[in-house]
Amino acid sequence: MSPVAGEDRGIALARAARAGNTLAMHDLLDHLTPYIARICVPIALADGPDATQEALVAVFRALRGLREPEALYGWVRAIAVREAVRVARRAARAVPAELAELAELAELADVPERGDPQLAADIGDVLARLSPGHRAVLVLRDIEGLDEEAAAAVLGVPAGTAKSRLHRARSSFRKAWFS
């Protein structure tokens, strides 16, 4: 199925679900799950599945308030980012300070070659060192491909703030990667 056909399917399912079709709601949530997970996992890391579930619940509860089904994916993206950041912050507060300091002091061994399975683990380790807000702006720009203005709108901040967060996030990522 082409991406456009997939989006058309999502919009059609959203319209039917808003009209009260329970099966369409179930199909819509199934349809949106991979999209939401693609956003939540890099932001919330190990708590990505929890963030995905929270975002799906938020979509379910708020769907009737969606005025324009054509805006479904942008609306869902905003919910997913908000929930992922919230879950990641909650998880960060639950980590004892001593464990967080030990994780920061852990050294990376050799940098793996491209295609090495260890590379994904190393990237995850570096992402874990960033704040949820920095992970969110990286996901929106570098995975979702949004520009600064669109990322700022999703995050609810001015474009300049999103741009400076992106710069700091990329700088922090590079510093952590090469440390």
Backbone as CSV, one residue per row, in Angstrom:
resi,resn,N_x,N_y,N_z,CA_x,CA_y,CA_z,C_x,C_y,C_z
1,MET,0.850,-1.177,0.000,0.000,0.000,0.000,0.892,1.235,0.000
2,SER,0.616,2.206,-0.824,1.413,3.425,-0.883,1.162,4.271,0.356
3,PRO,2.128,5.157,0.736,1.911,6.016,1.896,0.655,6.865,1.763
4,VAL,0.373,7.348,0.554,-0.824,8.165,0.361,-2.067,7.330,0.607
5,ALA,-2.083,6.104,0.098,-3.237,5.233,0.320,-3.391,4.949,1.806
6,GLY,-2.283,4.776,2.525,-2.332,4.544,3.962,-2.905,5.738,4.698
7,GLU,-2.500,6.948,4.276,-3.042,8.153,4.897,-4.527,8.286,4.596
8,ASP,-4.919,7.992,3.355,-6.336,8.057,3.010,-7.133,7.074,3.861
9,ARG,-6.578,5.902,4.089,-7.251,4.907,4.917,-7.404,5.417,6.345
10,GLY,-6.349,6.025,6.880,-6.412,6.562,8.237,-7.459,7.647,8.372
11,ILE,-7.525,8.517,7.390,-8.510,9.606,7.420,-9.917,9.043,7.325
12,ALA,-10.116,8.062,6.455,-11.444,7.439,6.326,-11.826,6.743,7.628
13,LEU,-10.874,6.056,8.234,-11.158,5.399,9.513,-11.468,6.425,10.603
14,ALA,-10.756,7.540,10.606,-11.017,8.587,11.598,-12.421,9.146,11.444
15,ARG,-12.841,9.373,10.211,-14.206,9.868,9.977,-15.244,8.874,10.506
16,ALA,-15.052,7.599,10.181,-16.014,6.578,10.621,-16.003,6.430,12.144
17,ALA,-14.823,6.474,12.742,-14.720,6.338,14.201,-15.371,7.525,14.900
18,ARG,-15.182,8.737,14.358,-15.821,9.924,14.939,-17.333,9.815,14.874
19,ALA,-17.836,9.102,13.867,-19.285,8.927,13.707,-19.832,7.827,14.613
20,GLY,-18.934,7.173,15.385,-19.396,6.171,16.334,-19.179,4.733,15.917
21,ASN,-18.497,4.474,14.825,-18.239,3.120,14.359,-17.114,2.511,15.200
22,THR,-17.480,1.575,16.075,-16.529,0.962,16.996,-15.452,0.160,16.265
23,LEU,-15.825,-0.559,15.230,-14.839,-1.326,14.465,-13.845,-0.401,13.768
24,ALA,-14.319,0.723,13.275,-13.423,1.689,12.647,-12.445,2.257,13.672
25,MET,-12.906,2.484,14.903,-12.009,2.978,15.957,-10.922,1.951,16.225
26,HIS,-11.297,0.696,16.326,-10.318,-0.375,16.553,-9.311,-0.415,15.399
27,ASP,-9.808,-0.373,14.174,-8.925,-0.402,13.002,-8.037,0.840,12.943
28,LEU,-8.583,1.990,13.327,-7.797,3.222,13.326,-6.643,3.130,14.319
29,LEU,-6.921,2.646,15.512,-5.864,2.522,16.516,-4.799,1.522,16.062
30,ASP,-5.222,0.425,15.442,-4.249,-0.528,14.880,-3.415,0.135,13.781
31,HIS,-4.067,0.918,12.949,-3.401,1.608,11.847,-2.379,2.631,12.367
32,LEU,-2.714,3.335,13.461,-1.856,4.395,13.985,-0.734,3.895,14.893
33,THR,-0.860,2.682,15.420,0.114,2.190,16.386,1.561,2.248,15.882
34,PRO,1.891,1.755,14.688,3.293,1.839,14.250,3.785,3.287,14.097
35,TYR,2.921,4.155,13.623,3.281,5.566,13.455,3.584,6.197,14.812
36,ILE,2.719,5.946,15.783,2.909,6.503,17.123,4.159,5.919,17.763
37,ALA,4.380,4.625,17.613,5.565,3.990,18.194,6.842,4.560,17.588
38,ARG,6.813,4.845,16.290,7.995,5.414,15.629,8.375,6.765,16.228
39,ILE,7.410,7.461,16.770,7.663,8.750,17.410,8.023,8.558,18.887
40,CYS,7.282,7.727,19.588,7.443,7.590,21.040,8.715,6.871,21.465
41,VAL,9.093,5.822,20.781,10.224,5.006,21.228,11.532,5.798,21.279
42,PRO,11.892,6.586,20.254,13.151,7.328,20.370,13.127,8.418,21.436
43,ILE,11.948,8.888,21.802,11.858,9.933,22.828,11.830,9.316,24.217
44,ALA,10.985,8.311,24.420,10.814,7.723,25.757,11.727,6.524,25.992
45,LEU,12.446,6.089,24.949,13.427,5.000,25.048,12.795,3.735,25.615
46,ALA,13.292,3.240,26.749,12.786,1.983,27.305,11.307,2.072,27.666
47,ASP,10.843,3.279,27.906,9.437,3.475,28.235,8.606,3.809,27.000
48,GLY,9.195,3.600,25.814,8.498,3.869,24.563,7.188,3.127,24.420
49,PRO,7.143,1.816,24.759,5.850,1.123,24.667,4.787,1.733,25.586
50,ASP,5.192,2.170,26.776,4.232,2.823,27.678,3.753,4.146,27.079
51,ALA,4.686,4.909,26.514,4.316,6.182,25.902,3.393,5.954,24.707
52,THR,3.683,4.909,23.929,2.828,4.576,22.788,1.414,4.267,23.269
53,GLN,1.312,3.474,24.310,0.001,3.119,24.855,-0.724,4.358,25.381
54,GLU,-0.005,5.222,26.085,-0.620,6.452,26.604,-1.111,7.332,25.451
55,ALA,-0.330,7.416,24.390,-0.734,8.218,23.239,-1.971,7.625,22.570
56,LEU,-2.015,6.305,22.440,-3.194,5.661,21.852,-4.443,5.922,22.686
57,VAL,-4.307,5.874,24.004,-5.443,6.168,24.886,-5.885,7.617,24.693
58,ALA,-4.913,8.536,24.608,-5.250,9.948,24.412,-5.954,10.161,23.071
59,VAL,-5.499,9.482,22.027,-6.159,9.579,20.713,-7.585,9.058,20.822
60,PHE,-7.741,7.912,21.460,-9.068,7.310,21.626,-10.022,8.282,22.325
61,ARG,-9.548,8.876,23.419,-10.406,9.762,24.216,-10.743,11.064,23.503
62,ALA,-9.810,11.566,22.687,-9.987,12.899,22.114,-10.451,12.900,20.663
63,LEU,-10.634,11.742,20.066,-10.925,11.679,18.632,-12.170,12.462,18.240
64,ARG,-13.187,12.437,19.055,-14.413,13.175,18.707,-14.162,14.677,18.628
65,GLY,-13.115,15.152,19.287,-12.781,16.573,19.240,-11.967,16.968,18.024
66,LEU,-11.539,16.008,17.224,-10.778,16.303,16.013,-11.742,16.879,14.977
67,ARG,-11.586,18.156,14.681,-12.521,18.825,13.772,-12.250,18.495,12.315
68,GLU,-10.979,18.349,11.958,-10.622,18.103,10.560,-9.891,16.777,10.452
69,PRO,-10.567,15.720,10.038,-9.897,14.426,9.902,-8.673,14.463,8.990
70,GLU,-8.616,15.416,8.047,-7.453,15.532,7.171,-6.198,15.894,7.957
71,ALA,-6.357,16.449,9.142,-5.232,16.835,10.003,-4.857,15.712,10.971
72,LEU,-5.369,14.515,10.739,-5.190,13.390,11.653,-3.728,13.165,12.038
73,TYR,-2.848,13.066,11.056,-1.469,12.678,11.355,-0.705,13.756,12.115
74,GLY,-0.948,15.013,11.808,-0.325,16.095,12.582,-0.853,16.121,14.004
75,TRP,-2.149,15.901,14.145,-2.788,15.876,15.463,-2.249,14.708,16.282
76,VAL,-2.148,13.538,15.674,-1.630,12.353,16.361,-0.151,12.556,16.711
77,ARG,0.615,13.169,15.804,2.032,13.431,16.071,2.182,14.298,17.320
78,ALA,1.374,15.337,17.436,1.448,16.227,18.599,1.123,15.466,19.883
79,ILE,0.115,14.624,19.840,-0.250,13.824,21.014,0.886,12.870,21.361
80,ALA,1.451,12.203,20.368,2.517,11.229,20.605,3.744,11.896,21.230
81,VAL,4.133,13.043,20.710,5.295,13.753,21.269,5.006,14.163,22.704
82,ARG,3.835,14.731,22.935,3.475,15.180,24.293,3.511,14.009,25.278
83,GLU,2.912,12.902,24.907,2.879,11.747,25.806,4.264,11.138,25.995
84,ALA,5.059,11.066,24.935,6.404,10.496,25.051,7.276,11.339,25.983
85,VAL,7.201,12.652,25.831,7.984,13.531,26.712,7.495,13.393,28.155
86,ARG,6.192,13.338,28.341,5.640,13.214,29.696,6.093,11.908,30.348
87,VAL,5.995,10.799,29.625,6.401,9.493,30.162,7.907,9.467,30.424
88,ALA,8.703,10.038,29.519,10.160,10.058,29.702,10.546,10.889,30.918
89,ARG,9.890,12.010,31.117,10.188,12.842,32.298,9.798,12.122,33.579
90,ARG,8.660,11.462,33.559,8.216,10.708,34.728,9.216,9.604,35.051
91,ALA,9.699,8.908,34.027,10.678,7.834,34.223,12.000,8.391,34.723
92,ALA,12.400,9.565,34.219,13.664,10.160,34.649,13.616,10.543,36.125
93,ARG,12.461,10.972,36.596,12.327,11.318,38.021,12.404,10.077,38.894
94,ALA,12.053,8.922,38.326,12.044,7.681,39.102,13.426,7.039,39.219
95,VAL,14.400,7.477,38.400,15.743,6.903,38.436,16.527,7.562,39.567
96,PRO,17.069,6.764,40.502,17.871,7.356,41.575,19.056,8.121,40.994
97,ALA,19.431,9.211,41.638,20.496,10.082,41.144,21.818,9.335,40.983
98,GLU,22.119,8.400,41.883,23.385,7.673,41.799,23.448,6.841,40.512
99,LEU,22.330,6.203,40.148,22.310,5.408,38.923,22.459,6.293,37.694
100,ALA,21.848,7.453,37.713,21.967,8.370,36.582,23.411,8.825,36.415
101,GLU,24.081,9.119,37.539,25.483,9.540,37.466,26.356,8.409,36.943
102,LEU,26.105,7.179,37.390,26.885,6.046,36.897,26.684,5.849,35.395
103,ALA,25.460,6.020,34.933,25.188,5.865,33.504,25.935,6.920,32.700
104,GLU,26.011,8.152,33.234,26.728,9.208,32.538,28.225,8.936,32.496
105,LEU,28.756,8.259,33.510,30.189,7.989,33.568,30.597,6.789,32.726
106,ALA,29.623,5.992,32.311,29.949,4.794,31.519,30.603,5.213,30.206
107,GLU,31.692,4.553,29.877,32.427,4.860,28.653,31.955,3.942,27.529
108,LEU,31.884,4.476,26.305,31.614,3.642,25.139,32.903,2.937,24.763
109,ALA,32.811,1.680,24.376,33.993,0.948,23.914,34.348,1.466,22.526
110,ASP,34.709,0.630,21.632,35.009,1.039,20.262,33.721,1.389,19.540
111,VAL,33.794,2.380,18.675,32.637,2.746,17.868,32.435,1.648,16.828
112,PRO,31.238,1.042,16.772,31.017,-0.061,15.833,30.943,0.413,14.394
113,GLU,31.192,-0.510,13.499,31.079,-0.231,12.068,29.611,-0.130,11.689
114,ARG,29.326,0.566,10.602,27.959,0.678,10.092,27.420,-0.726,9.806
115,GLY,26.204,-1.007,10.248,25.597,-2.317,10.056,25.816,-3.241,11.246
116,ASP,26.679,-2.864,12.163,26.933,-3.663,13.361,25.724,-3.509,14.292
117,PRO,25.179,-4.618,14.814,24.006,-4.509,15.695,24.282,-3.677,16.954
118,GLN,25.529,-3.586,17.322,25.875,-2.803,18.515,25.622,-1.312,18.284
119,LEU,25.630,-0.884,17.020,25.430,0.520,16.705,24.091,1.023,17.239
120,ALA,23.022,0.262,17.051,21.700,0.674,17.542,21.708,0.811,19.053
121,ALA,22.389,-0.106,19.729,22.476,-0.038,21.187,23.261,1.202,21.613
122,ASP,24.330,1.507,20.893,25.127,2.688,21.223,24.337,3.973,20.990
123,ILE,23.588,4.028,19.897,22.758,5.206,19.633,21.718,5.353,20.740
124,GLY,21.117,4.239,21.148,20.149,4.282,22.245,20.773,4.784,23.527
125,ASP,22.009,4.372,23.795,22.717,4.835,24.992,22.938,6.338,24.936
126,VAL,23.349,6.835,23.776,23.587,8.273,23.631,22.276,9.039,23.745
127,LEU,21.215,8.541,23.132,19.912,9.202,23.248,19.440,9.251,24.699
128,ALA,19.739,8.206,25.450,19.317,8.158,26.858,19.966,9.269,27.670
129,ARG,21.094,9.766,27.214,21.788,10.836,27.938,21.161,12.206,27.693
130,LEU,20.333,12.312,26.667,19.678,13.582,26.347,18.383,13.718,27.141
131,SER,17.948,14.946,27.319,16.671,15.186,27.987,15.530,14.777,27.056
132,PRO,14.352,14.488,27.608,13.204,14.159,26.749,12.882,15.266,25.746
133,GLY,13.043,16.511,26.140,12.778,17.619,25.223,13.736,17.639,24.049
134,HIS,15.003,17.333,24.322,15.984,17.285,23.235,15.727,16.083,22.336
135,ARG,15.366,14.951,22.924,15.038,13.787,22.093,13.832,14.091,21.218
136,ALA,12.848,14.803,21.774,11.632,15.122,21.016,11.948,15.969,19.792
137,VAL,12.770,17.010,19.952,13.070,17.866,18.809,13.918,17.108,17.784
138,LEU,14.810,16.229,18.231,15.582,15.409,17.288,14.669,14.485,16.485
139,VAL,13.715,13.863,17.144,12.785,12.964,16.449,11.963,13.738,15.426
140,LEU,11.451,14.895,15.830,10.615,15.673,14.906,11.403,16.145,13.687
141,ARG,12.643,16.573,13.884,13.439,17.081,12.759,14.093,15.957,11.957
142,ASP,14.751,15.029,12.645,15.599,14.065,11.942,14.905,12.753,11.593
143,ILE,13.818,12.432,12.240,13.073,11.219,11.889,11.792,11.585,11.143
144,GLU,11.035,12.522,11.690,9.783,12.938,11.049,10.009,13.910,9.896
145,GLY,11.163,14.585,9.869,11.488,15.486,8.773,10.770,16.820,8.799
146,LEU,10.291,17.242,9.963,9.611,18.533,10.059,10.633,19.665,10.048
147,ASP,10.217,20.844,9.574,11.097,22.005,9.674,10.962,22.609,11.075
148,GLU,11.771,23.641,11.368,11.766,24.223,12.718,10.389,24.755,13.114
149,GLU,9.702,25.400,12.169,8.390,25.984,12.484,7.374,24.898,12.835
150,ALA,7.366,23.827,12.050,6.417,22.739,12.313,6.770,22.021,13.610
151,ALA,8.054,21.797,13.851,8.476,21.163,15.108,8.102,22.047,16.289
152,ALA,8.301,23.345,16.144,7.949,24.278,17.212,6.449,24.228,17.504
153,ALA,5.644,24.148,16.456,4.193,24.079,16.647,3.803,22.818,17.410
154,VAL,4.419,21.683,17.063,4.107,20.430,17.757,4.534,20.514,19.223
155,LEU,5.691,21.119,19.472,6.204,21.221,20.838,5.559,22.347,21.634
156,GLY,4.859,23.243,20.947,4.211,24.360,21.632,5.193,25.428,22.087
157,VAL,6.255,25.642,21.313,7.265,26.643,21.640,7.505,27.527,20.410
158,PRO,8.111,28.704,20.603,8.452,29.530,19.444,9.478,28.831,18.542
159,ALA,9.502,29.194,17.268,10.420,28.573,16.310,11.875,28.746,16.730
160,GLY,12.225,29.896,17.263,13.593,30.131,17.717,13.988,29.186,18.845
161,THR,13.047,28.909,19.722,13.304,27.975,20.824,13.540,26.579,20.284
162,ALA,12.720,26.168,19.332,12.901,24.839,18.730,14.252,24.753,18.034
163,LYS,14.639,25.808,17.346,15.917,25.823,16.634,17.082,25.735,17.622
164,SER,17.011,26.482,18.716,18.107,26.432,19.694,18.135,25.085,20.420
165,ARG,16.968,24.509,20.701,16.935,23.174,21.313,17.540,22.135,20.376
166,LEU,17.232,22.259,19.096,17.784,21.331,18.114,19.304,21.452,18.070
167,HIS,19.801,22.668,18.070,21.253,22.882,18.057,21.889,22.263,19.302
168,ARG,21.305,22.527,20.472,21.857,21.965,21.720,21.740,20.448,21.731
169,ALA,20.629,19.918,21.218,20.444,18.463,21.193,21.479,17.801,20.299
170,ARG,21.688,18.363,19.113,22.683,17.791,18.205,24.083,17.914,18.779
171,SER,24.371,19.038,19.400,25.677,19.246,20.016,25.891,18.248,21.162
172,SER,24.879,18.083,22.000,24.972,17.124,23.114,25.115,15.701,22.605
173,PHE,24.391,15.384,21.537,24.487,14.043,20.965,25.910,13.786,20.475
174,ARG,26.455,14.753,19.717,27.839,14.586,19.215,28.833,14.439,20.365
175,LYS,28.687,15.292,21.371,29.605,15.252,22.508,29.524,13.900,23.209
176,ALA,28.323,13.401,23.443,28.156,12.097,24.100,28.666,10.962,23.214
177,TRP,28.442,11.083,21.910,28.867,10.017,20.990,30.368,9.875,20.977
178,PHE,31.068,10.998,20.973,32.519,10.946,20.851,33.240,10.923,22.186
179,SER,32.489,10.887,23.281,33.154,10.827,24.601,33.551,9.424,24.959
